[in-house]
Amino acid sequence: DLQAKRTATNPLWAAYVVRRMAEAGVEPGDVVWASFSGSFPGLNLAVLAAAEAMDVELIAVSSLSASTWGANVPGFTWIDMEAAVRDVGVVRQGTVAVTLGGDNDQGPDMFSLLAGDPEAGVRALRDAAARHPWPLLEPRSLDEAVAVRLETFHAVSGLARPALFINAGGGHASLGHCADSHVWPAGLTMTGRACEGGTPGLLHVMSADGVPVLHLLNVRSMATAAGIPIDGRFAAHAGESTIE
């Protein structure tokens, strides 16, 4: 939905994430894990900005493919955007590894169909990954897609337990394949949720482990609840927010 994607670019989302971090009890110096999708670059940037403002250690794994109106230009994917803001010092941390995204993290279908080339989409994303120093994770199943992310988070965090898990977008490895995967409530979830009849994604895994989860999806409902204008215009020098 184009309006949802434009709504997600409002810088007020950074304030929203800061509020939810504080509500979850996150404090400066804490470790926060995140899963980014190319579908909502605006939300990803909001998380990066919020992490800087809260002085937390943000460790993210990013999927490269994107849904319509997301970061879907092969030469300027989400990690190209993130690298740009990190290279000039706007933010200092974020992605530590990337995946192809799509179903089971095995790459997109849309680019391939449009190009009439079954490998076009994956090849474009491999090229994007090669432009940056972050390792490309290539799981062979949904279970493995979840597992390699957890291994990466633990490898970078060491013994530090995350104070919060943030998911931005609808990545398969985050949603998993449970009965309630596609109706997981947007916003902050502090209580555990069990996966019924399927493969748990990171939302369920982290929640079951007692880690608060901030799920950034269903932008319209989140915006309405937070007081962020839907498809509203904004100025870069806007004053203080009244965001809830």
ROKOLVEX-206252 format. One record per atom (N, C-alpha, C): z, y, x. Coordinates in steps of 0.2 Angstrom, whole numbers, padded with zeros to 4 digits, always signed. Layout:
ZYX;...
//
This chain:
+0000-0006+0004;+0000+0000+0000;+0000+0006+0004;-0005+0010+0004;-0006+0016+0008;+0000+0021+0007;+0002+0022+0001;+0008+0027+0000;+0014+0024+0004;+0015+0018+0003;+0021+0015+0007;+0021+0016+0014;+0015+0015+0017;+0014+0016+0024;+0015+0023+0026;+0012+0028+0022;+0013+0035+0024;+0021+0037+0023;+0024+0034+0018;+0031+0036+0017;+0035+0033+0023;+0033+0028+0026;+0037+0025+0032;+0036+0029+0038;+0032+0034+0038;+0031+0038+0044;+0036+0044+0044;+0039+0045+0038;+0044+0051+0038;+0050+0050+0043;+0051+0055+0047;+0056+0055+0052;+0063+0054+0049;+0064+0055+0043;+0070+0054+0040;+0073+0047+0040;+0068+0042+0041;+0070+0035+0042;+0074+0034+0048;+0074+0038+0053;+0078+0037+0059;+0085+0039+0057;+0086+0044+0053;+0093+0046+0050;+0095+0040+0046;+0091+0037+0042;+0093+0031+0037;+0095+0026+0042;+0092+0024+0047;+0094+0019+0051;+0101+0020+0055;+0102+0026+0057;+0108+0028+0060;+0114+0027+0055;+0113+0029+0049;+0118+0029+0044;+0120+0021+0042;+0114+0017+0042;+0116+0010+0041;+0119+0007+0047;+0117+0009+0053;+0121+0006+0059;+0128+0008+0059;+0130+0014+0057;+0137+0016+0057;+0140+0012+0051;+0137+0011+0046;+0140+0007+0040;+0141+0000+0042;+0137-0003+0047;+0138-0009+0049;+0143-0010+0054;+0146-0004+0057;+0151-0004+0062;+0148-0004+0069;+0142-0002+0070;+0139-0002+0076;+0142+0004+0080;+0144+0003+0087;+0146+0008+0091;+0142+0009+0097;+0143+0015+0100;+0139+0016+0107;+0141+0010+0112;+0135+0008+0115;+0136+0002+0120;+0135-0005+0117;+0135-0005+0110;+0134-0012+0107;+0127-0014+0108;+0126-0021+0107;+0119-0023+0108;+0116-0024+0100;+0110-0022+0099;+0107-0023+0093;+0100-0026+0094;+0099-0032+0090;+0093-0035+0091;+0088-0033+0085;+0081-0033+0087;+0077-0031+0082;+0070-0035+0082;+0067-0035+0076;+0060-0038+0076;+0056-0033+0073;+0050-0031+0077;+0046-0026+0074;+0039-0030+0073;+0036-0027+0067;+0029-0029+0065;+0024-0023+0066;+0018-0024+0068;+0013-0019+0068;+0012-0016+0061;+0014-0019+0056;+0013-0016+0049;+0016-0009+0048;+0022-0008+0051;+0026-0002+0049;+0028+0002+0056;+0023+0005+0059;+0025+0008+0066;+0030+0014+0064;+0029+0017+0059;+0034+0022+0057;+0041+0020+0057;+0042+0014+0054;+0049+0011+0054;+0051+0009+0061;+0047+0006+0064;+0048+0004+0071;+0051+0010+0075;+0047+0016+0075;+0049+0022+0079;+0056+0024+0076;+0057+0024+0070;+0063+0026+0067;+0069+0022+0070;+0068+0015+0071;+0073+0011+0074;+0074+0013+0082;+0069+0014+0085;+0069+0016+0092;+0073+0023+0093;+0071+0028+0089;+0075+0034+0089;+0082+0033+0087;+0084+0029+0082;+0091+0028+0080;+0095+0025+0085;+0092+0020+0089;+0095+0017+0094;+0097+0022+0100;+0092+0027+0101;+0094+0032+0106;+0099+0036+0104;+0099+0038+0098;+0104+0043+0095;+0111+0039+0095;+0111+0033+0094;+0118+0029+0093;+0120+0026+0100;+0116+0027+0105;+0117+0025+0112;+0119+0017+0112;+0115+0013+0109;+0116+0006+0109;+0110+0003+0113;+0111-0003+0115;+0106-0007+0119;+0102-0011+0114;+0096-0008+0113;+0091-0011+0108;+0087-0016+0112;+0086-0022+0109;+0082-0028+0112;+0077-0030+0106;+0071-0029+0107;+0066-0030+0102;+0061-0035+0104;+0058-0039+0099;+0052-0043+0100;+0047-0040+0095;+0041-0039+0097;+0036-0036+0093;+0030-0040+0091;+0028-0041+0085;+0022-0045+0084;+0016-0039+0083;+0011-0041+0086;+0005-0037+0087;+0001-0035+0081;+0000-0040+0077;-0005-0039+0071;-0002-0035+0066;-0006-0033+0061;-0003-0028+0056;-0007-0029+0050;-0003-0027+0044;-0007-0027+0038;-0010-0020+0037;-0014-0020+0032;-0018-0014+0030;-0014-0007+0031;-0017-0002+0034;-0014+0004+0036;-0008+0004+0041;-0007-0002+0044;-0002-0002+0049;-0006+0000+0056;-0003-0003+0061;-0006-0002+0068;-0011-0007+0069;-0017-0006+0065;-0022-0011+0065;-0028-0009+0069;-0028-0004+0073;-0033-0002+0078;-0033-0006+0084;-0037-0011+0086;-0036-0015+0091;-0035-0012+0098;-0037-0006+0099;-0036-0002+0105;-0030+0002+0105;-0026+0002+0099;-0020+0006+0099;-0015+0002+0094;-0013-0003+0097;-0008-0007+0093;-0001-0005+0093;+0003-0008+0090;+0010-0005+0090;+0013-0005+0097;+0012-0010+0101;+0015-0009+0108;+0012-0004+0112;+0005-0002+0110;+0002+0004+0114;+0006+0010+0112;+0008+0011+0105;+0011+0016+0103;+0018+0017+0106;+0022+0011+0106;+0028+0011+0109;+0028+0013+0116;+0023+0010+0120;+0023+0011+0127;+0022+0019+0128;+0018+0022+0124;+0016+0029+0125;+0023+0033+0124;+0027+0032+0119;+0033+0036+0119;+0038+0034+0124;+0038+0028+0127;+0043+0026+0132;+0040+0029+0139;+0034+0029+0140;+0031+0032+0146;+0033+0039+0147;+0033+0043+0142;+0035+0050+0143;+0042+0051+0142;+0046+0046+0141;+0053+0047+0141;+0056+0049+0134;+0053+0048+0129;+0056+0050+0122;+0061+0044+0120;+0059+0038+0122;+0064+0033+0121;+0064+0029+0128;+0070+0025+0129;+0070+0022+0135;+0070+0014+0135;+0070+0011+0129;+0071+0004+0128;+0067+0002+0121;+0067-0004+0120;+0064-0007+0114;+0061-0014+0116;+0055-0015+0115;+0052-0022+0116;+0053-0025+0122;+0054-0031+0122;+0055-0035+0128;+0050-0041+0129;+0047-0042+0123;+0042-0048+0123;+0038-0047+0116;+0032-0050+0116;+0027-0049+0111;+0025-0055+0108;+0022-0056+0102;+0019-0061+0099;+0013-0059+0096;+0008-0064+0094;+0002-0062+0091;+0003-0060+0084;+0009-0062+0080;+0010-0061+0074;+0006-0065+0069;+0006-0063+0062;+0002-0067+0058;+0006-0074+0056;+0003-0078+0052;+0006-0084+0050;+0008-0088+0056;+0015-0090+0057;+0017-0094+0062;+0016-0091+0069;+0015-0084+0069;+0014-0081+0075;+0008-0083+0079;+0003-0085+0075;-0003-0088+0078;-0009-0083+0078;-0008-0077+0076;-0013-0072+0076;-0016-0071+0069;-0020-0065+0068;-0022-0063+0062;-0029-0067+0060;-0030-0066+0053;-0037-0069+0051;-0042-0063+0049;-0039-0057+0048;-0043-0052+0045;-0049-0050+0050;-0046-0048+0056;-0051-0046+0061;-0057-0051+0062;-0055-0057+0062;-0059-0063+0064;-0065-0063+0058;-0062-0063+0052;-0067-0063+0046;-0072-0057+0046;-0069-0051+0047;-0073-0045+0047;-0079-0046+0053;-0077-0048+0058;-0081-0048+0064;-0086-0054+0064;-0085-0059+0060;-0089-0065+0059;-0088-0069+0066;-0082-0069+0069;-0080-0072+0075;-0073-0075+0074;-0072-0081+0074;-0066-0084+0073;-0060-0083+0078;-0062-0080+0084;-0058-0079+0089;-0057-0071+0090;-0060-0067+0086;-0060-0060+0087;-0053-0057+0087;-0050-0059+0082;-0043-0056+0081;-0038-0057+0086;-0038-0064+0088;-0033-0066+0093;-0035-0063+0100;-0042-0063+0101;-0044-0060+0108;-0042-0053+0108;-0043-0049+0103;-0041-0042+0103;-0033-0041+0104;-0029-0045+0101;-0022-0045+0103;-0020-0047+0109;-0024-0052+0112;-0022-0054+0119;-0024-0048+0124;-0029-0045+0122;-0031-0039+0127;-0026-0034+0126;-0023-0033+0120;-0018-0028+0119;-0011-0030+0123;-0010-0036+0123;-0004-0039+0127;-0005-0038+0134;-0011-0039+0136;-0012-0039+0144;-0012-0032+0146;-0012-0027+0142;-0011-0020+0144;-0004-0018+0146;+0001-0022+0145;+0008-0020+0146;+0012-0026+0149;+0017-0025+0152;+0021-0029+0156;+0025-0035+0152;+0025-0034+0145;+0030-0038+0142;+0026-0045+0141;+0030-0051+0141;+0027-0057+0141;+0025-0059+0134;+0019-0062+0133;+0017-0064+0127;+0019-0071+0125;+0023-0072+0119;+0026-0078+0117;+0021-0081+0112;+0019-0088+0113;+0014-0091+0109;+0017-0097+0106;+0021-0097+0101;+0024-0103+0097;+0019-0107+0093;+0020-0113+0092;+0015-0117+0089;+0017-0119+0081;+0023-0116+0079;+0025-0117+0072;+0030-0112+0070;+0032-0112+0064;+0037-0107+0062;+0043-0108+0065;+0045-0114+0065;+0052-0116+0068;+0052-0113+0076;+0046-0114+0079;+0046-0112+0086;+0046-0105+0087;+0043-0101+0082;+0042-0094+0082;+0049-0091+0081;+0053-0094+0077;+0060-0092+0077;+0064-0093+0083;+0063-0099+0086;+0067-0102+0091;+0065-0098+0098;+0059-0096+0099;+0057-0092+0105;+0060-0085+0105;+0060-0082+0099;+0063-0076+0098;+0071-0076+0100;+0074-0081+0097;+0081-0081+0099;+0083-0083+0106;+0079-0087+0109;+0079-0088+0116;+0078-0082+0120;+0073-0078+0118;+0072-0071+0121;+0078-0067+0121;+0080-0066+0115;+0086-0061+0113;+0092-0063+0118;+0094-0070+0118;+0099-0072+0121;+0098-0071+0129;+0092-0072+0131;+0091-0072+0138;+0092-0065+0141;+0090-0060+0137;+0091-0053+0139;+0098-0050+0138;+0101-0052+0132;+0108-0050+0130;+0113-0053+0135;+0112-0059+0138;+0117-0063+0141;+0122-0065+0136;+0128-0064+0137;+0134-0066+0133;+0135-0061+0127;+0132-0055+0128;+0134-0050+0123;+0131-0052+0116;+0135-0052+0111;+0134-0054+0104;+0131-0048+0100;+0125-0048+0097;+0123-0043+0093;+0127-0040+0088;+0128-0033+0087;+0132-0030+0082;+0128-0030+0076;+0121-0030+0076;+0117-0029+0070;+0110-0032+0072;+0107-0035+0067;+0100-0037+0068;+0096-0033+0063;+0090-0030+0066;+0086-0026+0062;+0079-0029+0061;+0077-0030+0055;+0070-0032+0054;+0066-0026+0051;+0060-0025+0054;+0055-0020+0052;+0049-0023+0050;+0047-0023+0044;+0041-0026+0042;+0042-0033+0039;+0036-0037+0038;+0036-0043+0034;+0034-0049+0039;+0036-0049+0045;+0034-0054+0050;+0036-0061+0047;+0032-0066+0048;+0034-0073+0046;+0040-0075+0049;+0041-0074+0056;+0047-0077+0059;+0053-0074+0057;+0053-0068+0054;+0059-0064+0051;+0060-0067+0044;+0055-0067+0040;+0056-0069+0033;+0058-0077+0033;+0054-0081+0037;+0055-0088+0036;+0051-0090+0030;+0053-0096+0028;+0050-0099+0022;+0056-0102+0018;+0060-0098+0015;+0065-0100+0011;+0064-0098+0003;+0068-0100-0001;+0067-0099-0008;+0067-0091-0009;+0072-0088-0006;+0073-0081-0007;+0070-0076-0001;+0065-0079+0003;+0063-0075+0009;+0059-0069+0007;+0055-0069+0001;+0052-0063-0001;+0055-0058-0005;+0062-0060-0007;+0066-0056-0011;+0072-0054-0008;+0072-0055-0001;+0078-0053+0003;+0079-0045+0002;+0085-0043+0000;+0086-0036-0002;+0085-0031+0004;+0081-0026+0003;+0080-0021+0008;+0086-0017+0009;+0087-0015+0015;+0093-0011+0017;+0098-0016+0021;+0104-0014+0020;+0109-0018+0024;+0113-0023+0020;+0113-0029+0023;+0116-0035+0020;+0122-0037+0025;+0128-0037+0023;+0134-0038+0027;+0136-0045+0026;+0134-0049+0021;+0137-0055+0019;+0131-0061+0021;+0134-0067+0022;+0129-0072+0024;+0125-0074+0018;+0119-0076+0019;+0114-0079+0014;+0111-0085+0017;+0112-0091+0013;+0110-0097+0015;+0102-0098+0013;+0099-0102+0018;+0092-0103+0016;+0091-0110+0012;+0088-0109+0006;+0088-0115+0001;+0081-0118+0002;+0080-0124+0004;+0074-0128+0004;+0068-0125+0008;+0069-0124+0014;+0064-0122+0018;+0066-0120+0025;+0061-0117+0029;+0063-0115+0036;+0066-0108+0036;+0072-0107+0039;+0075-0101+0039;+0072-0096+0044;+0071-0090+0043;+0068-0085+0047;+0074-0082+0051;+0073-0077+0055;+0078-0073+0058;+0083-0070+0053;+0081-0068+0047;+0085-0064+0043;+0091-0069+0041;+0089-0075+0039;+0094-0080+0037;+0098-0083+0043;+0095-0084+0049;+0098-0086+0054;+0104-0082+0056;+0102-0075+0057;+0107-0070+0059;+0112-0069+0054;+0110-0069+0048;+0115-0068+0042;+0120-0074+0042;+0118-0080+0043;+0122-0086+0043;+0127-0086+0049;+0125-0083+0054;+0129-0082+0060;+0134-0077+0060;+0134-0073+0054;+0139-0068+0053;+0137-0061+0056;+0131-0060+0058;+0128-0054+0060;+0125-0050+0054;+0128-0044+0053;+0125-0039+0048;+0117-0039+0049;+0113-0038+0044;+0106-0038+0044;+0104-0032+0041;+0099-0028+0044;+0096-0022+0041;+0089-0024+0040;+0087-0025+0034;+0080-0027+0032;+0076-0021+0030;+0071-0019+0034;+0067-0013+0032;+0060-0015+0030;+0060-0016+0023;+0054-0018+0019;+0055-0015+0012;+0050-0016+0008;+0050-0013+0001;+0052-0005+0002;+0047-0002+0005;+0049+0005+0007;+0050+0009+0001;+0046+0008-0005;+0047+0013-0011;+0054+0012-0013;+0057+0006-0014;+0064+0005-0016;+0069+0008-0012;+0068+0007-0005;+0072+0010+0000;+0072+0018+0000;+0066+0021-0001;+0065+0028-0001;+0069+0031-0007;+0068+0028-0013;+0071+0030-0019;+0078+0030-0018;+0081+0025-0016;+0088+0024-0015;+0091+0029-0010;+0087+0031-0005;+0090+0035+0001;+0088+0043-0001;+0084+0044-0005;+0082+0051-0006;+0077+0053-0002;+0073+0049+0001;+0067+0050+0005;+0061+0051+0001;+0057+0057+0001;+0051+0057-0003;+0046+0052-0002;+0043+0049-0008;+0038+0045-0007;+0032+0048-0006;+0028+0046-0001;+0022+0049+0001;+0023+0057+0002;+0029+0059+0004;+0030+0067+0005;+0027+0069+0011;+0026+0075+0012;+0024+0079+0018;+0030+0081+0021;+0030+0082+0028;+0036+0084+0032;+0033+0088+0038;+0038+0092+0040;+0037+0096+0046;+0041+0093+0052;+0038+0093+0058;+0042+0090+0064;+0048+0094+0065;+0049+0100+0063;+0055+0104+0064;+0059+0105+0058;+0059+0100+0054;+0063+0101+0048;+0070+0101+0049;+0074+0104+0045;+0081+0105+0046;+0085+0099+0044;+0092+0100+0043;+0096+0094+0042;+0094+0090+0036;+0095+0083+0036;+0094+0079+0031;+0100+0078+0026;+0098+0077+0019;+0103+0075+0015;+0103+0068+0013;+0100+0064+0017;+0099+0057+0016;+0105+0053+0015;+0105+0049+0010;+0111+0044+0008;+0111+0038+0012;
//
